[in-house]
């Protein structure tokens, strides 16, 4: 008999789409054991009572980090007996330090309380798995399992195509032609194809381009036979489609799938593809994460996606590529799957080494060490520099520094356990936090004490540089213009840039937003300010990158305004607190 009230299991998945998939899957499987599974992410918050009643909590790394950061609420975190971290090679990503914090905090808590918690790490692409095993405190002979490609239910054939054309119009046509040739080969063998693009607009353009080429070459019957039942079903369903771009191509056996479609459209496309009425589905990466819809062949059309946090186009992460290729080959139908990657010629070598597991997963913690040190000081688990030096020994950073010291600028010659180097790292992080007024640092005794500002920063996940900016500019009385300007100075938006093709649209928006923006639209602070007001005022945007930037601003806006509200409350500035709260609510 399982005593369901005696334990909790936490499943950490990297994306909300994946969290929802796991909740559905586990909920169905564990129903027979009377165990409840719930989602805890940015989209859904649970009350304290709901958390107490839940056995399996499926969450994102950031959400679990925030929960375990709060020392005043340890009642249910102490009931956790198993933590499963999916896609643990995320350690290599900019979000990796969050996983390092969660694992380090858990292991230290186990050592202090002597109550064991089992940690399980899962990954499909982890070259240096032995390092991650060391970090998780795994006994290699009993707790480390490595499955190579021979364990894959369907073997995967891979093709890599490098495009060297530099002219953007010619390149676009060339990539579409290559894509069509590959689709044609698969259709001649009667296979279904998933094509991954990296923006919603690109999905619609690609589906339309492929349909147009098929019509030009008079090869339409390869996609939908003129007098077949599928043709009738597609024509019938076409009338119910809400999205005009999807309606335009669905009758020809092509589909589009991304998060911007209405739920009914998405479900219709999934059903038509699963029932083999639709042969080619052009989609964004969310389909690879959130919906289990495999096909015989997967084409990844281009390997760059727009990242608003960097303010530009970046190479797809290994994680995304593997997830997309993982959709190739249907275990119950195919004897093999095919994965085709179309990329720039100069990036070919990178993807070849990536897929052959040659690039080790490195730690990214040094870049954000001050923020994570502050969280531990607020929690009370670090009260001196010596304790901070010990804390670093629980991180993946420490494991990798011992293995490849040169990568991290360390030297093992006179410092075999890197104690001096760790001390130097935490000292410089503590100095930065002191400058931002987040901690009090006594250099003589080495003691570290949290401040009210430090607590606010940790609870709302705000960068220490942003807190420094707020300290400098916050005043007891500020009008809306000043408050929004301060908001737009936040470090969270420092990577955003103003592109030449956005200036005209930003100028138009600046005339429509309710609160005047004093800076020129050339300034990125003006862009952040305009995008926040555009979101609150529900204004329509045209540019794809601009829309992605607005989502990025909106996702951070709530916690930044709550943070400013808390600072104003701490200082007893009532009118400013009221202003911040009204923005936070909108």
Phi, psi and omega in degrees: 000131180265126176273098188296338183277352188270351185211164172225149176241135177246126178248115183259116180241146191287337184229152181300322180299321180288324178302314182295321179298316182293320179300314180299311184296307181293322180303317181292316186286328185265359181302320183298333181266005179061037178253134183261141181239130179223156179268141175225097182216187180301333183278331186223118177258147180251146174287165180302319181295320179297320179296318179298328183274355185262136179268318180243116179258121178256124191214174176263161182303316184297319183295317180290327176298314180299317182295317182282347177287338188270107186289340183282357186224071184259358189304313183267337178292335179284345179274354182289124181248345181214129174240122178252122180251110181276150180053056186289349175290000172300348176306333183281344187273170178296342179269359182304318181304332179296317178295321179299318179297313183300312183293313180302316181296318182295313183296320180293322179296320179298317181295324181284317187269345183060021175255114189292142171233129180272133178245127179241127177251134180240141176200146177260349182220090183219091183299308183263062183296334180295325179294317181293325177298318178299317180298322181276002181062041181271139173279116187304322186286335182244339188240004183248122181235127180240122179247120180273187185299340182293344180273352181295131184301327178231122179301147184245124172269136182239140174235141178239126181239123180257130180254123184259355180299134183260327180296123191295323180291316179297320182297317180301314181295319181297315181296319178297320179295315179300314181301316181295318179302317181292320178297318181299314179303318182290321181291327178296333176266010179061038178259151173273153185228135169255130177243122180264123173247172190242018169207158182294319181297320181297325178301310183296317182296318182295313181301317181293317181298317181295319179297318182295318180296318180299321180291317179303317185271003179057047180241024186299328184293346176288339184259325174206122184287137188307316185249027183274164177296324179301319180302313181297315181298316181297317180297320181294312183290334181305324182294334184271352184288136182269324185281123184298322181295321179290319181299326182295326187251343189297327180293344183259008178089011177252149179226163177231142179214118173203171187292346181278351179281155174295152183303320182296321178295316181299315182294323179297314181298317180300316181294315181297323181287317180296326180272007175067019174280329180256135187258329183234125180239120179259124189215170174264174185298340182301331180292324180294326183275314194264334187240129180274089185225079184284161175221167180295320185233145176234130175245125175260108188268093183088149184238021178244137176231157181279129178239108184296335180292332179262343180074029180188188182272133180232158176292144177301146180283154177308323181303312181295315182301312182296321180296318180292314180297333179296344179276355182274129178093119180259114187312321186278344185244325192257148174268344173204160176241162178234133176240127182237124180249121176255118185220181175287148184302321184289344181264358183304313185299320180301313183289328177295316180292325182297312184286340178263020175054051181252348183259116182292152177279121181255163178274146178247015190292325186305321183300328185239024184304317181304317182297319182284328175295318179301318181300320181289324178295317179297319181293336180093003182277346174232123180235000178207166179299321180300318179293325179294322178297317177297318181302319180299334180290348179267002186262163175291331177306315182296317180300314182288327179296322178292326184280316182228071185303324185299325182299328185254010179072023181259166179219122185274354188303302181259003187219067191301326179258014175057030182295317181294320181293319178297320180297318179297319180297311183288330178296314181293325177295318180295322179296319178297318181295324180294319178300323180276004179063031180265337176220163169254124186241112178266106186295332182291305183273343182081011184282147179237125180235142180280155175243166177304323179296321179298319180297316180299315181300316182291315184292328182256009174061042183260137182295145184296331178294321178297318181299323179297317179298315181297319179302320183287324192253343183291135178230157182302325180236118178225140175274175184299323181299313182293319183295316180292329178293319179296318178305316185285349176275355183305141179300336181301339184249013188295339181275346183294142178232160177260117180272153183302321184283357180262344190302318182297313180295321178296323178296318178298314181297323182300330180280342184264337185287148187290326184257123185302143177250116188284325185288162176286153181292353175291334184278139180289334178297323178295320181298314180299314181300312181296317182294321178296314180293324179297321179294312181297322183275359180058042177279151183270133178252153181255311186293136181296312182296323180295321178296317179297321178295321180295319178299318179298316179296315183296323181294329181270341190299316184302311184287329179293317179293323176296323179296314179297324178299314180297319180297315180298320179296316179302326183266359178073027180264090191295312186294322179294320180300318181296318178301311182298321182294320181293325175292318181300324182285333182276000000 
